[in-house]
Amino acid sequence: MTEAPFPDAQRVIYEQNPLFEVICQLRFPPILKVQASTPADYQDRIRYLFPEIQEQRSAFDSDIPEELLRLLHASSPDPVQYHRFLSEDRASWSVTLARDFIAIATVSYTRWEQFRDKVTVPILALESVYEPSFYRRIGLRYRDRIKRSSLGLSNCDWGELIKPAALGGLAGKELNRHSIMEFTHRIRLRWSEEDAVLMQCALEQSDDEECFLIDFDFYSDSRTPIGSAMDTLNRFNRLAGRAFRWCITDKLHNKLNPKPVETT
C-alpha cells in the first residue's frame, strides 16, 4: 500500500461551481429478478425522492444520458434492460437500476452531505428489496467544466489556470496552441489493493467556447460487504476535493470563490 494521492487541502464549496455531473455506481453479481419483474416494491421505497419513472427500456434507447449509456454498455455487449427513476423535474437526479448495477446521478450537486443523504435512499432500498450478495465495484465520479468567460478569464491561457500535471502536453511551449485540434490527457493511479482513480482531462466546445474538462473517476474493484458502500464513497469524496484542488492554480481557485465549510 502507498500513500493516498493528492496533497491535503482545505474543504471548500465553490460559489462559482464548475461541477456539472456527479455519478455514483455500485456493481454487484447479477440479480435476474431485477429485469424479470416490475420493481414495484423498490419504487415504493424511493418514490418520495424519485417520483417519476421510465418503464423498462433497452440500453440502446437514445434518450438515456451518454455517461449512463456507457455504464450500461460496459455491463454487457448485448441490449441491457434497465429501470430509471427520476426526480420530480425529470432532469436534476436519476437512479438507473439494472440487473448487475445501480447508478445515481445528479447535475445539481451542491455539497457532499446532501448528495450522500440522497444516494443512501436508493442504496438501502436495493439492499432491502434485492439483497445483493456483495459489491464487486464501487465508483464515484466527479466531472468539472472550466468555462473561462463565465469567470471573467477569457484572456487567460490555460497554463494560468490549470497546473502542468493536468495540462499534460499543453503545459509546454513547443506546440503551437492554435494548431491543436484535439486534446485528451489520462492518468490512472492505484494506491492500495482496493482503491484507484482514473483522471481524464480534455478540451471541449461548449456554447462555441473552448472549455477544459476535468474528470475524476474514483473506484474500488475489490469485494465490499453489503452495508459498507458508504464508507468507500465517503473516502472517495474526501480524495475528490483534494484532487480537484491539485489540478487548478491559485488564480482559478480564487476566481471560483471558495467558501470554507465544516464537515458534518
N, C-alpha and C positions, 0 to 999 in steps of 0.2 A: 504494500500500500504506500502511496506517495501523498504528499500534502495536497489538499484540495486546491484547485486552480483559482487564480484571480485574487488580487490583494483585497484586504478588508476595506470596506467603505461605509460611510455613514448611510443609514437608511433614509431615503427621501421619497417624497411624492412630487412629481413634476407638474406644475400648473400648465405648462405647455407640453402636454403628454404626447410623445411620438409613438406610443404603443397603439397599434391598430388591431391586433388579434392575439388572443391567448387560447391555447388548446391544451387540455388535459386528457390523456388517453391511458386506459388500463386494458391490457390484453390478458386473456385467460383461456384455458382449454375450451374447445368448442362445446356449447350447450345447445343441443338441437331444438329444444322446445322454444328457444327464443324466436326462431323462424317458423316453427311448426304451428304456432297458435298466436292469436292476437294478445298482446301484452296488457290486458285489461287491469290485472292486479298491480302491475308495475306502474301504469299510468295513474291509478288512484293514489299512489304514494307520492307522486311528484307533480300532479297537475295544478296544485296551488301555486307553483312557481313556473311550470311549463304547461299552460292550459291548451295550447294549440298542438295539433298533431298532423303529421303526414302519414298516410297509410303505408303499409308495407310496400317498399319500392325496390327496384333493381339499382345497383350501383352504377349502371350505365345510363340512368336518367340524367338529364342535363342540368337540372335545377339545383343540384347539391353543390355547395361551395367547393372550390378547387382543392383546398388543402384536405378537406374531409374525403373527397373523392380519391385522393392519393392514398389515404389510410385504408379505404375500402379495397382498392386495387392491391395494396400490399397484403391484405388479408387473404386474397385468393385471386388467381388469374381469371376465374370464371365469374359470371354475374353474381353479386352478393346481395342477399335480401337484408334490408335494414328497416328500422323504425326511427323516425325523427320526431322529437318533442321540442316545441318552440315556446319562447316567451310570448307574452300577450301581444307584443308588437311584431312578432314573427321575424325579427331581424337581429336583436341585440344578443340573444342567448339561444343555444341549441344543445340538445342531447341526442346523440346518434347511438343507437343500440343495435349491434349485430351479434351473431352467434358466438363470436370469439373476442369481442372488444366493446368497450363503451368509450365515447369521446364527448367531452363537454367543452364547448367553445363559446367565446364571447368577443364581441367587437366594442364593448363598452366597459372595459376594465378600469377600475378606479384605484383599488388597493387590495392587497392580498387577503386581508381579513374578510372582506365582502365576497371575494371570489371563493375563498376556502369554505365559507359557510354555505354558499350556494351549491358548489360541486359536491359537498358532503351528502346532500339530499339524494341525488340520483345514485351515488355510490352505495350508500346504505340501503337504498331500495333494491339495487342489484344484488347485494349480498343477502338480503332477506328473502326476496322472491325467487331468485335463481340459484343461490348458493354455489357460486363458483368454487372450485377446489382450491385454487391459489391464483395469484397473478404472476404471469411469466414475463411481463414487461410493463413498466410504469414510465410515462413520459410527461413532461411539462415543457411547453414550447411558448416562447415569447418572440413576437415579431414587431419590430420598430421600423418606422419610415421617417427619415430625416428630410424635411422639406424646407429648404433654406429661405424661400420667400416668406413663409409664414412666421419666421423668426427674425425677420429683418436682416438676413445674412446673405442676400442674393449675390453680393460682390465677393464673398469669401470662397476661397478654394477649399476643396475637401480636406486638404492637408492641415488647414487651420482648425478643423472641427473633429476630425477622426484621427485617432492615433495610428502610427505606422503598422502595428500588429494587425489591425483590422483592414487597413488600406491595401496590404499586400503589394502588388506591382504598381499600384497608383502612388505609392509613397515616394518612389524615385523620381528623378527629374529627367531620366533618359528618354522616356516616352513623350511624344507629342500628345498632350492631353486631348486635343480636338480630333486626333486620328483614332481614338479608341471607340470601337463600335459596340463592344460588349465587355462587361467585367463581372467576374464572379471569383470569390475567394472562400475556400473551405478549409477548416481546421477541425479535426476530430481528436478529442482529448479523453483519456481514461486515467483516473487517479486512484481507483480501487477495483477490486474484483467485481463490484456491483455497478458503480456509477461511471457515466461518461457523458460527454456533450458533443454535439455537432454544431459548430459555429459556421454560418454562411453569411457572407456579405456580398452585396451586388449593387450595381447601378440599375435603376429602372425609371421609366417615364410615368409620371402621374400628373394629370391635368397639364400636359405639354411642358412639364418641368422635370429636369433630371433630379432624382431623389436617391438617397443612399439607404439601402435596406440592411438592417442588422437582425439576424435570425438566430436565436439560441434554442436548440432542442436538447434539453437535459433528459437523460433516460437511465433507467436501471433495467438490465436484461437478466437479472437473477431472480430466482423464485422468491416471491414475497408472500407471507401468510395473509389470509383474509383478515381484515381489521387493522392492518399495518400500512395501508397505502398512504394515508395522510402523513405519516411520519416521513416517508420518502418525498412527498410533494412539498412539505414544509422545508425540508433540506434543500431541495432544488430551488425553491423561491428565494431563499437567502443567497444562494450562489448566483441566481439570475441578476439580482440587483448589483452585485459586485462585478459581474461580467460586463454588464452594460456600461458601468462607470469606467471600467478598464478600457473600453473601446473609444470613449469620447474624450476630447480635450476639456480643459477647464473653461475655455471660451464657450463651447457648446453647452456644457453643464450649466453654466450661469445663465445662458440665454433661455434655457428650458425652465428657469425659475424654480429651483428646488426648494421644497419645504420639509425640514426635518420632521420625522414622526416617531412616536413611541410605539414599540412592538406590543401587541395585545394578544 
